[in-house]
């Protein structure tokens, strides 16, 4: 399973670090992605990391502001979010699955992202 933590309320320009703790599976065999979904908007993959080789992908909307990393000894993936904007307000989920599916400019029309399993999410609110 995956469990997210670290969400909260922050002012625009501030920072937060989200954590995604994994258990019950071989952590290093998966890629872990961060998604977000704002009310009334489509889910968006924002960052993904292949744990085995350390490669990373980011959505254009967060490049230069968000950074994904891992403490593989603890089975945790982090999402460091800097220079937050009100449009970053969303529920953030982590999920295990291919980065090529998670970080895309063409979200699946049927809402099926092809990820193996998901966390329940943590809320982030950025006030202006």
N, C-alpha and C positions, 0 to 999 in steps of 0.2 A: 504494500500500500504506500501511498504518498500523502504526506501531511504538510500543509503550508502554514507558515507563521510569519509574523513581522509586519502585517498590514497596520494601517492606522490613518490618522488625519495629519496632514502636513500642509504648510503654506507653500504657495508657488515659489519655486526656486530652491526649495528644500530637498532633502534626501531621505530615502528609506532603504533598508536592506531586507528583502524577503528571503525566507529559508524554505527549502523543500526537503523534508527528511524521508528517505526511502527505507522500507523494511520488507522482508519476506521474498526478496528476489535478488538475483545477482546484479548488483548495482552497476558494476563496470561493464556489463554486457549491453547496456542500454544507452540511448541518448535521452536526455531530459530536456524538455521544452517548457518555457513559460508562455502561457496564453493570458489574454485578458478579454473581458466582456463588459462593456458599459451598458447601462440601461437603454434598451431600444436599439442597440447597435449589434452588428455581427461580431462574433468571436474573432480575435486576431492573435496570431502567433507572433510574439515579440522577440524571443531569444531562445536559442537552443544550443546545447553542447553535447558532443559525442564524448562520453566519459572515457572511452578506450583510447582515443588519440588526441583529445583536448581541442578538437576543432570546434569552432563557434560560428553561428549565423545569427544575424540580427535583422529585424524589420527596419525599413528605412525610417519609420516614424520614431525610432528610439536610438538609432546609431549615434554614437558620440555621447550619449547620456546614460544609457543602461549598459551594464556589464554582467555577464554570467560567469560564474566560477564554481569550483567544486572543492570540497574536502572529502575526497573519496574514502579516506580512512573512517570517516564518520557517516558515510552515505548521505551527504547533504549537498544540495546544489543551491547556490545563492543567486539572487538577482539584486545587484546594487543599482539603485535608481537615483540619479543625480539630476539637478536642474529640473525638478518636476514641474509639470504644467497642469492646469485644470483639466485639459483633455486626456490626461493620464488616469483620471478617476475611473475606476473599474473594479470588478472582482478579478483577482489574479489567481490562476490555477497553474499548477505544474502537471505535466503528463509525461509518460514514458513512451517513446516511439521515434520514428525516423525524423531527423531534422529537415529533410527535403520536403516532407509533408507538412511540417509545422510552420516553417517560414516560407510563405508563398504570397505572391501578389494576386493569386486567384483562389480565394477561399472556396471550399467545396460547397456547391449549391444546395446539397442535401444536408449539410451540417455534419457530415461524417468525416472526421479528420484522420482516421486511420491510426490513432494512437492506441497503445495497448491498455493503458489504464491511467486514471486521472485522480488528482486530489480534489478535495471539496472546495478549496479556494480560500482566499483571504482578501478582505476589502481594503482598498486604498482610496482615500479621498484627498484631493488636492484643492485647497481653497485659494481663491484669488485675492 
